[in-house]
């Protein structure tokens, strides 16, 4: 699955798949001190669908207070999601429920925390629990966006999820140390500054082996924890009799480095950051199956429109996956595009091609991986003469498909 590899975009619109355009257009600019600002045109499109009679429950954004107030006052969102480190003054004045993250230290293990977030009323400070029974009673179509922070850092989940894995059996990746002759540009990797902000993590250099194993263990525990929370959600849906006529989409922000190429977290152009979770359960699916075709998150907007019987906006850049849901024999467009900083990746078949361009559109660096014999992306083969033709072909296709409003 292709997308922008940063969690801010996802939490920026926790409904990221409702976005209809590629990441160069939606108002998310990657610069030092980058801004996070939802495109109001996209938000207005969401409101247009809501005005057609679809209930939106729990649609979250993470943005400036000015924008949040704009969205709440115009009925575009009904829940605000915050990181938990905002000032008390920032949190005042919202007339919708507010979500704050529970954000303790890295690797803490707790026994009295059984939900990934909690709702509270910003006016009274009292907790809230979503009342599922209002959905079948309303007898109206509904849209429910639910965001779980795990397996985001820090890896803090109840002890029982840590206990599911034998720490002594956890191994660091085979390519934890970069292969000799890898030719991978430094700009393609990450210094994982996000992780280095936590106590116990070195400001420079690699993690020692035991800390690396603890990171992997914590990630496994966090995934199992959120899996259980998703199960609770699906169980409640079934208990209310809504599971047979509701399309459920499970998506992740992005991929995640667990020591591959000596890196952690995301903020990288490598496939470990690019490959993300996508699971769809829909009345349109007669026989569940695992699809190996290339799709993008921008494909979800037209897919959900088709599944819900909603007219598609004219400017969509994605392709509906509804044919894939109906038949394993259906085919997608066969490629995906992703971006990190000023590097773009084009994926087609076995090839993962990346190029970096300067402000004058001159290519300053390239990277090519052949997943037919190097699925772990250990060797950049862009410099090999025998790959010259395929590189030129992929570069042309990348320029044609990187987005209608590409920003340099």
C-alpha positions as CSV (number, residue, x, y, z in Angstrom):
1,X,0.0,0.0,0.0
2,X,1.4,3.4,-0.9
3,X,1.0,6.6,1.1
4,X,2.8,9.4,2.9
5,X,4.9,7.9,5.7
6,X,4.1,10.1,8.7
7,X,1.6,9.7,11.5
8,X,0.8,13.4,11.6
9,X,-1.1,13.2,8.3
10,X,-3.2,10.4,9.7
11,X,-4.0,12.1,13.0
12,X,-4.4,15.4,11.1
13,X,-7.6,13.9,9.7
14,X,-8.1,10.6,11.5
15,X,-10.3,10.0,8.5
16,X,-7.3,10.2,6.2
17,X,-8.9,7.8,3.6
18,X,-11.7,10.4,3.3
19,X,-9.1,12.5,1.5
20,X,-9.5,12.4,-2.2
21,X,-6.1,13.7,-3.4
22,X,-2.5,12.6,-3.3
23,X,-0.3,14.0,-0.4
24,X,1.1,16.9,-2.4
25,X,-2.3,18.6,-2.4
26,X,-3.9,18.3,1.0
27,X,-2.0,21.1,2.8
28,X,0.6,18.9,4.5
29,X,4.0,20.5,3.8
30,X,7.2,18.7,4.9
31,X,9.7,21.4,5.8
32,X,11.7,22.2,9.0
33,X,9.0,22.9,11.5
34,X,6.4,21.7,9.0
35,X,2.8,22.7,9.3
36,X,-0.1,20.4,9.8
37,X,-3.2,21.9,8.3
38,X,-6.2,20.0,6.9
39,X,-7.4,21.2,3.5
40,X,-10.7,22.9,4.1
41,X,-11.9,21.9,0.7
42,X,-11.5,18.3,1.8
43,X,-13.3,19.0,5.0
44,X,-16.1,20.6,3.1
45,X,-16.5,17.5,1.0
46,X,-16.9,15.5,4.1
47,X,-19.6,17.9,5.3
48,X,-21.3,17.6,2.0
49,X,-21.6,13.8,2.5
50,X,-22.8,14.3,6.1
51,X,-25.5,16.7,4.9
52,X,-26.9,13.8,2.8
53,X,-28.0,12.1,5.9
54,X,-24.9,10.1,7.0
55,X,-24.2,10.4,10.7
56,X,-20.5,11.1,11.5
57,X,-19.5,9.9,14.9
58,X,-16.0,10.4,16.2
59,X,-14.3,12.2,13.3
60,X,-11.0,13.6,14.7
61,X,-8.5,16.2,13.6
62,X,-5.2,17.4,15.2
63,X,-4.6,21.0,14.1
64,X,-4.4,24.6,15.1
65,X,-7.1,25.8,17.5
66,X,-8.4,28.3,14.8
67,X,-8.9,25.4,12.4
68,X,-10.4,23.1,15.0
69,X,-12.9,25.8,15.9
70,X,-13.8,26.3,12.3
71,X,-14.5,22.6,11.8
72,X,-16.6,22.2,15.0
73,X,-18.6,25.4,14.4
74,X,-19.4,24.4,10.8
75,X,-20.4,20.9,11.7
76,X,-17.5,19.2,9.9
77,X,-16.2,17.3,12.9
78,X,-17.8,16.3,16.2
79,X,-14.7,15.1,18.2
80,X,-11.3,16.7,18.7
81,X,-8.2,14.6,19.2
82,X,-5.2,16.1,21.0
83,X,-1.8,14.7,21.9
84,X,-2.2,15.3,25.6
85,X,0.5,17.9,26.0
86,X,-1.5,21.0,25.1
87,X,-2.0,23.7,27.6
88,X,-5.2,23.9,29.6
89,X,-6.0,27.2,27.9
90,X,-5.8,25.4,24.4
91,X,-8.2,22.8,25.6
92,X,-11.0,25.2,26.7
93,X,-13.9,26.4,24.6
94,X,-14.6,23.4,22.4
95,X,-18.3,22.4,22.3
96,X,-17.6,18.8,21.3
97,X,-15.9,15.9,23.1
98,X,-12.1,16.0,23.3
99,X,-9.7,13.0,23.2
100,X,-6.4,13.2,25.0
101,X,-3.8,10.6,24.7
102,X,-2.6,8.7,27.8
103,X,1.2,9.2,27.2
104,X,3.5,7.8,29.9
105,X,7.1,6.7,29.5
106,X,8.5,4.3,27.0
107,X,8.1,0.5,27.9
108,X,5.9,1.1,31.0
109,X,3.8,-1.9,31.8
110,X,0.5,-1.3,33.4
111,X,-2.4,-3.4,34.7
112,X,-5.3,-0.9,35.0
113,X,-5.5,0.5,31.5
114,X,-7.8,-1.3,29.1
115,X,-8.6,1.2,26.5
116,X,-6.4,3.1,24.1
117,X,-8.0,6.4,24.6
118,X,-10.8,8.0,26.6
119,X,-13.3,10.6,25.9
120,X,-14.1,13.5,28.2
121,X,-16.3,16.5,28.0
122,X,-14.2,19.6,27.6
123,X,-16.6,21.7,29.6
124,X,-17.1,19.4,32.7
125,X,-14.1,17.1,32.5
126,X,-16.4,14.1,32.9
127,X,-15.7,10.9,31.0
128,X,-17.9,9.6,28.2
129,X,-18.6,6.2,26.8
130,X,-19.9,5.8,23.3
131,X,-23.5,4.6,23.3
132,X,-23.7,2.1,20.5
133,X,-27.5,1.7,20.8
134,X,-28.1,5.1,19.2
135,X,-27.0,3.8,15.8
136,X,-29.6,1.1,15.2
137,X,-32.3,3.4,16.9
138,X,-31.6,6.2,14.4
139,X,-32.1,3.9,11.4
140,X,-29.8,6.2,9.4
141,X,-26.6,5.4,7.6
142,X,-23.6,6.3,9.8
143,X,-19.8,6.9,9.5
144,X,-17.7,6.1,12.5
145,X,-14.0,6.9,12.6
146,X,-12.1,5.3,15.5
147,X,-8.4,6.0,16.1
148,X,-6.1,3.9,18.3
149,X,-2.7,5.4,19.2
150,X,-1.0,2.0,19.6
151,X,1.3,0.7,18.3
152,X,2.6,4.3,18.2
153,X,5.4,5.2,20.7
154,X,5.6,4.8,23.6
155,X,5.1,1.0,23.8
156,X,2.9,1.2,26.9
157,X,0.3,-1.6,27.2
158,X,-0.9,-3.9,30.0
159,X,1.5,-6.6,31.2
160,X,-0.5,-9.5,29.8
161,X,0.3,-8.4,26.2
162,X,4.0,-8.4,26.9
163,X,3.6,-11.8,28.4
164,X,2.3,-13.2,25.1
165,X,5.8,-13.2,23.7
166,X,9.0,-14.9,25.0
167,X,11.6,-12.2,25.2
168,X,14.4,-14.8,24.8
169,X,13.1,-15.8,21.4
170,X,13.0,-12.2,19.9
171,X,15.7,-11.6,17.3
172,X,17.0,-8.4,15.7
173,X,16.7,-8.2,11.9
174,X,19.3,-9.9,9.7
175,X,20.1,-6.5,8.1
176,X,20.3,-4.6,11.4
177,X,23.8,-3.6,10.2
178,X,23.8,-2.2,6.6
179,X,25.2,-4.6,4.0
180,X,28.5,-3.9,2.5
181,X,28.1,-2.3,-1.0
182,X,24.4,-1.4,-0.3
183,X,24.6,1.9,-2.1
184,X,21.6,3.2,-0.2
185,X,21.6,7.0,-0.1
186,X,21.7,8.5,3.4
187,X,18.7,10.6,2.6
188,X,16.6,7.4,2.2
189,X,17.1,6.4,5.8
190,X,16.2,8.0,9.1
191,X,18.0,9.0,12.3
192,X,14.8,8.1,14.2
193,X,14.8,11.4,16.2
194,X,11.3,10.6,17.3
195,X,12.6,7.7,19.4
196,X,15.7,9.5,20.6
197,X,13.4,12.0,22.4
198,X,12.6,9.3,25.0
199,X,14.7,8.6,28.1
200,X,17.0,5.6,27.9
201,X,17.5,6.1,24.2
202,X,20.9,7.4,23.0
203,X,21.0,10.8,21.3
204,X,23.3,9.4,18.6
205,X,24.4,6.0,17.4
206,X,22.7,2.6,17.4
207,X,20.7,0.9,20.1
208,X,22.4,-1.9,22.0
209,X,21.1,-5.3,21.3
210,X,19.0,-5.7,24.5
211,X,17.3,-2.3,23.9
212,X,16.7,-3.3,20.3
213,X,15.0,-6.5,21.4
214,X,13.0,-4.6,24.0
215,X,11.8,-2.3,21.2
216,X,10.6,-5.2,19.1
217,X,9.0,-6.9,22.1
218,X,7.1,-3.7,22.9
219,X,5.9,-3.3,19.3
220,X,4.6,-6.9,19.3
221,X,2.8,-6.3,22.6
222,X,1.3,-3.0,21.4
223,X,0.0,-4.7,18.2
224,X,-1.6,-7.4,20.2
225,X,-3.1,-4.9,22.5
226,X,-4.7,-2.8,19.8
227,X,-5.9,-6.0,18.1
228,X,-7.9,-6.8,21.3
229,X,-9.4,-3.3,21.2
230,X,-10.4,-3.7,17.6
231,X,-12.0,-7.0,18.6
232,X,-14.0,-5.2,21.3
233,X,-15.3,-2.7,18.7
234,X,-16.3,-5.4,16.2
235,X,-18.0,-7.4,19.0
236,X,-20.1,-4.4,19.9
237,X,-21.0,-3.8,16.3
238,X,-22.2,-7.4,16.0
239,X,-24.2,-7.2,19.3
240,X,-26.1,-4.3,17.9
241,X,-26.9,-6.2,14.7
242,X,-24.9,-3.8,12.5
243,X,-22.2,-6.2,11.3
244,X,-24.1,-7.5,8.3
245,X,-24.6,-4.2,6.5
246,X,-21.6,-2.2,7.6
247,X,-18.3,-1.8,5.7
248,X,-15.4,-1.9,8.1
249,X,-11.9,-0.6,7.0
250,X,-8.9,-1.2,9.2
251,X,-5.9,1.0,8.2
252,X,-2.6,1.9,9.7
253,X,-0.7,5.2,9.6
254,X,2.3,3.8,7.8
255,X,4.8,1.0,8.1
256,X,7.5,0.8,10.9
257,X,11.2,0.1,11.1
258,X,12.1,-2.4,13.7
259,X,15.8,-2.3,13.3
260,X,16.0,-2.9,9.5
261,X,18.9,-1.0,8.0
262,X,19.8,0.0,11.6
263,X,16.7,2.3,11.8
264,X,13.6,2.6,13.9
265,X,10.2,4.3,13.6
266,X,9.1,5.8,10.3
267,X,10.3,9.0,8.5
268,X,12.0,7.0,5.7
269,X,11.4,6.2,2.1
270,X,12.1,2.5,2.5
271,X,9.3,-0.1,2.1
272,X,9.4,-1.0,5.8
273,X,7.8,2.5,6.3
274,X,5.7,2.4,3.2
275,X,3.9,-1.0,3.6
276,X,0.9,-0.4,5.8
277,X,-2.2,-2.3,7.1
278,X,-5.3,-2.5,5.0
279,X,-8.1,-4.9,5.9
280,X,-11.7,-4.4,4.5
281,X,-14.8,-6.3,5.6
282,X,-17.8,-5.4,3.6
283,X,-21.2,-6.9,2.5
284,X,-19.7,-6.8,-1.0
285,X,-17.2,-9.5,-0.1
286,X,-18.6,-12.9,-0.6
287,X,-15.4,-14.9,0.0
288,X,-12.7,-13.4,2.1
289,X,-9.2,-13.6,0.6
290,X,-5.7,-12.0,0.9
291,X,-5.0,-9.6,-2.0
292,X,-1.4,-9.2,-3.1
293,X,-2.1,-6.3,-5.6
294,X,-0.7,-2.8,-5.2
295,X,-3.3,-0.3,-3.9
296,X,-3.1,3.2,-2.3
297,X,-4.9,5.0,0.5
298,X,-6.3,7.5,-2.0
299,X,-8.2,4.5,-3.4
300,X,-10.3,4.2,-0.3
301,X,-12.2,7.4,-0.9
302,X,-13.9,6.2,-4.1
303,X,-14.1,2.7,-2.6
304,X,-16.2,3.9,0.3
305,X,-18.3,6.1,-2.0
306,X,-19.2,3.1,-4.1
307,X,-19.8,0.8,-1.1
308,X,-22.1,3.4,0.5
309,X,-23.8,4.4,-2.7
310,X,-22.5,8.0,-2.6
311,X,-21.7,10.0,-5.7
312,X,-17.9,10.4,-6.2
313,X,-16.5,13.9,-6.3
314,X,-15.0,14.8,-9.7
315,X,-11.5,15.5,-8.6
316,X,-10.7,12.0,-7.2
317,X,-7.2,10.7,-7.9
318,X,-7.8,7.2,-6.4
319,X,-9.3,4.1,-8.0
320,X,-12.2,2.3,-6.4
321,X,-11.3,-1.1,-4.9
322,X,-15.0,-2.3,-5.0
323,X,-14.3,-4.6,-8.0
324,X,-11.5,-6.2,-5.9
325,X,-13.9,-6.7,-3.0
326,X,-16.4,-8.4,-5.3
327,X,-13.9,-10.7,-7.1
328,X,-10.3,-11.9,-6.5
329,X,-9.9,-11.9,-10.3
330,X,-10.3,-8.2,-10.6
331,X,-7.2,-6.0,-11.2
332,X,-6.1,-2.7,-9.8
333,X,-4.2,0.0,-11.7
334,X,-1.1,-1.9,-10.8
335,X,1.1,0.9,-9.3
336,X,1.5,3.0,-6.3
337,X,3.1,6.4,-5.5
338,X,4.6,7.5,-2.1
339,X,6.5,10.5,-0.9
340,X,8.9,11.3,1.9
341,X,10.3,14.9,2.0
342,X,11.5,15.6,-1.6
343,X,11.8,11.9,-2.5
344,X,9.1,10.1,-4.5
345,X,8.7,6.4,-4.9
346,X,7.0,4.6,-7.8
347,X,6.0,1.0,-7.2
348,X,5.1,-1.3,-10.1
349,X,5.5,-5.1,-10.1
350,X,8.8,-6.2,-8.6
351,X,10.3,-2.7,-8.8
352,X,10.5,0.0,-6.1
353,X,12.0,3.1,-7.7
354,X,12.8,6.4,-5.9
355,X,14.2,9.6,-7.1
356,X,15.0,12.9,-5.5
357,X,14.8,16.2,-7.5
358,X,15.9,19.7,-6.7
359,X,13.7,22.8,-7.1
360,X,14.6,23.0,-10.8
361,X,13.4,19.4,-11.3
362,X,16.9,18.0,-11.8
363,X,17.3,14.5,-10.5
364,X,20.0,14.5,-7.8
365,X,19.8,10.9,-6.7
366,X,18.0,7.6,-7.5
367,X,17.3,4.3,-5.9
368,X,16.0,1.1,-7.3
369,X,15.2,-2.2,-5.5
370,X,14.2,-5.4,-7.3
371,X,11.9,-7.2,-4.9
372,X,12.0,-10.4,-6.9
373,X,15.5,-11.0,-5.4
374,X,15.9,-8.4,-2.7
375,X,12.6,-8.0,-0.8
376,X,14.4,-6.6,2.2
377,X,15.9,-3.8,0.1
378,X,19.5,-4.3,1.0
379,X,21.1,-3.3,-2.3
380,X,20.3,-0.2,-4.4
381,X,20.8,-1.3,-8.0
382,X,20.0,2.0,-9.7
383,X,23.6,2.4,-10.7
384,X,23.8,-0.8,-12.7
385,X,23.9,-0.4,-16.5
386,X,21.5,-3.3,-17.0
387,X,18.8,-1.4,-15.1
388,X,19.0,1.8,-17.2
389,X,16.0,1.1,-19.4
390,X,13.6,0.2,-16.5
391,X,14.8,3.2,-14.5
392,X,13.9,5.6,-17.4
393,X,10.5,3.9,-17.8
394,X,9.7,4.1,-14.1
395,X,10.9,7.7,-13.9
396,X,8.5,8.7,-16.7
397,X,5.6,6.9,-15.0
398,X,6.5,8.6,-11.7
399,X,6.3,12.1,-13.2
400,X,2.9,11.2,-14.8
401,X,1.4,9.9,-11.5
402,X,2.9,11.9,-8.6
403,X,-0.1,14.1,-8.2
404,X,-1.9,16.9,-10.1
405,X,-0.7,19.6,-7.7
406,X,2.9,18.5,-6.9
407,X,4.7,21.0,-4.6
408,X,8.5,21.1,-4.9
